[in-house]
Amino acid sequence: MDALSMTILLGVLVMLVVVIAFVLTVKSGQYDDLDGPAHRILMDDDDPRIPGNRNKNNELK
């Protein structure tokens, strides 16, 4: 019976750590934009709408 109670306690502690880690990642905004990286890979690097590319395109012309 002692091993069973120790296993249950250990399982509850691991579950508590996982829940706290999940709450911290949600609060930090890690899951806010799931589609952005998938669409960003399809964009051209020389697109003037990408921040930082306006100056590069103007210098080339």
N, C-alpha and C positions, 0 to 999 in steps of 0.2 A: 504494500500500500504506500510505502514511503517513496518508491520510485515513480508511482503513478502521480502523486501530488507534485513531485519535483518536475515531471514532464509537463504537467498542466501549467504549472507556474512558469516554466521556461517558454512554453508556447504562448502564453498571455503576454509575457515580456517582449517576445519577438514581434507579436502582432502590434503591440503598442509602439514599438520602434518604427515599424513599417507605416503605421497610420500617421505618426508624427512627421516622418520623412515625406509622405505624400502631401500632407497639409502644407508643409513648408514649400514644396515645389509648386503647389497650386497658388499659394500666396505670392511667390516670386514671379509669377506670370509665365512659367515655362510652357504651359499648355495653351496660351492665348491664341497663337497663330499657327495652326497645323498645316494650312494649305499654302502659306507664303513661300516656304522653301521649295515646294514642288513646282510652283509657278515661276519662281525666280530662276530656276535652272533653264527654263525655256527662253528667257530674255536674251537678246543680243547684248554683248558687252559694249558695243559702240552706239547703243540707243541713247539719244540725248535726254531722255526722261529719267535716266539713272543718275542719281546725284553724283557729282564729280566728273561726269563725262561731258558736260557742257563746255567747259574750258578746253578740254582736249579736242573736241570737234571744231571749235572756233579757231584754234591754233593751226589745225591741218588745212583749213580752207584758205 
